[in-house]
Amino acid sequence: MIPYPTDAQAKADILAAGRKIYQRGLVAANDGNLSVRVGENALWVTPTGVCKGDMTEDMLVKMTLDAPSWKHRKPSSETKMHLRIY
């Protein structure tokens, strides 16, 4: 069994990575997309149209691998690539 991170840890990791890549100039404004798998069928992804250095926990999008859907924010445009890799 794969030891997946908790939702809280996954969200914290995405926010920390987003801040780091933005502060280091590795992405500009809304560029870059991050995701963390948290279970057999679930992952957290960054939203579209949001600066990775300014993201907050409530902006992140939780999705499933088999039926990508979201309620509040639209996930990154590259989510399909992330899903394919997972």
C-alpha positions, -999 to 999 in steps of 0.1 A, spaced: 0 0 0 13 34 -10 15 58 20 -4 89 7 -1 122 24 -31 136 43 -52 163 27 -37 189 51 -2 178 43 -8 178 5 -23 213 6 6 226 28 31 211 4 15 226 -27 14 260 -11 50 258 0 62 246 -34 41 273 -51 57 301 -30 92 287 -36 90 284 -73 75 319 -76 100 335 -52 129 319 -72 116 332 -105 109 297 -119 73 308 -129 58 340 -139 24 351 -125 -1 323 -132 24 299 -148 31 265 -133 9 237 -121 12 215 -91 -6 184 -79 -4 159 -50 -21 125 -50 -38 118 -16 -53 84 -22 -60 57 -48 -85 80 -65 -80 115 -52 -56 144 -57 -52 181 -50 -43 205 -79 -36 242 -83 -64 263 -98 -62 280 -131 -55 318 -133 -39 321 -98 -3 333 -91 15 304 -74 31 328 -49 -3 341 -38 -23 308 -35 -42 301 -3 -56 268 9 -91 276 -1 -81 281 -37 -69 245 -42 -90 220 -61 -97 184 -49 -104 160 -77 -108 123 -84 -88 104 -110 -118 88 -127 -143 116 -128 -125 149 -128 -149 175 -114 -148 205 -91 -171 227 -73 -156 261 -65 -126 268 -87 -115 255 -121 -84 233 -119 -52 241 -139 -54 237 -177 -27 210 -174 -47 188 -151 -54 163 -178 -17 157 -181 -13 152 -144 -42 127 -144 -26 108 -172 7 106 -153 -11 94 -122 
